[in-house]
Amino acid sequence: MPTILGQNQYGKAENRVVRITRDGTTHHIKDLNVSVALSGDMDEVHYSGSNANVLPTDTTKNTVYAFAKEHGIESAEQFGIHLARHFVTSQEPIHRARIRIEEYSWERIEAAGEGRHSFVREGRETRLAQITFDGERWEVVSGLKDLTVLNSTASEFWGYVKDRYTTLKEAYDRILATSVSGRWRFNWTDDAQEMPDWETSYEETRKHMLQAFAETYSLSLQQTMYQMGTRIIDHRGEIDEVRFSLPNSHHFLVDMEPFGLKNDNEVYFAADRPYGLIEATVLRDGCEARIPVDLTNL
Ligand SMILES: O=c1[nH]c(=O)c2[nH]c(=O)[nH]c2[nH]1
């Protein structure tokens, strides 16, 4: 045979599932985008077209919705663990399941009247979770994207290398802004270990990240980023690795001299591109880096 089959996986991507839980007239909402990727003994469907080992992607979709009904959605991580375990343990040919989840936040609208059933989509970040199970070991990587933050002072950038193409002026008081994309890997790997409280872990990790961003007097975005990772590793024992991808959202002071005006760090042009892209992994000492370097691959 002139070719052989390499890595392959399949499943239904982007199942949009909204679960309402009713507690009398008070309703709760969980809004997820769930992608299933399964792999295992799938050579034959590729080589000969035999579907004997193929659980249809349509079924994986139905399972997502059925599990939302039967088990509810306590957290993205918990939901992903249920699904991954189900696919690997219920179907002999399936050896590995990867569940990716995006979660959208809804805030309750406090209004007059009996019902508490109205929500506004929060302009918050998108929460992310990826759960992988091979029948023995778990890997849970959580994260977020589009967490947009800005410090309007306490940021400098100077003392850098200058060559004949360098035109950047040293900055002693600049805006530091970024849209955080981060992933963190849990050290929970098998059922015998106690599971983290996923909801608390997410909120606390997010809080440490934001506090480190706010509290670091920044000499570079690299330094701030490292502090954000360090703060998480120091405070969250359940997390061993953090990976960040931070666009440096440049804010350029507008030259107002042509208008006869003095711009005293007040008016900026917020450039959308190009942007510096600052990325790094922060690891607990002695731990292995497993989160892919390119977060668009996760
Ligand atoms: O925080 C920064 N890090 C850089 O590496 C860099 N490079 C640059 O032009 N501006 C900045 N800012």
The ligand as a Tripos MOL2 file, in Angstrom:
@<TRIPOS>MOLECULE
LIG
   12    13     1     0     0
SMALL
NO_CHARGES

@<TRIPOS>ATOM
      1 O1          6.2260   45.2870   26.7610 O.2       1 LIG1
      2 C1          6.8020   45.3230   25.6440 C.ar      1 LIG1
      3 N1          7.6100   44.3020   25.2760 N.ar      1 LIG1
      4 C2          8.2620   44.2750   24.0820 C.ar      1 LIG1
      5 O2          9.0160   43.3090   23.7710 O.2       1 LIG1
      6 C3          8.0740   45.3780   23.2140 C.ar      1 LIG1
      7 N2          8.5500   45.6980   21.9780 N.ar      1 LIG1
      8 C4          8.0110   46.8930   21.6320 C.ar      1 LIG1
      9 O3          8.2120   47.4780   20.5210 O.2       1 LIG1
     10 N3          7.2070   47.3640   22.6300 N.ar      1 LIG1
     11 C5          7.2350   46.4330   23.6320 C.ar      1 LIG1
     12 N4          6.6160   46.3970   24.8410 N.ar      1 LIG1
@<TRIPOS>BOND
     1     1     2 2
     2     2     3 ar
     3     2    12 ar
     4     3     4 ar
     5     4     5 2
     6     4     6 ar
     7     6     7 ar
     8     6    11 ar
     9     7     8 ar
    10     8     9 2
    11     8    10 ar
    12    10    11 ar
    13    11    12 ar
@<TRIPOS>SUBSTRUCTURE
     1 LIG1         1 GROUP 0 **** ****
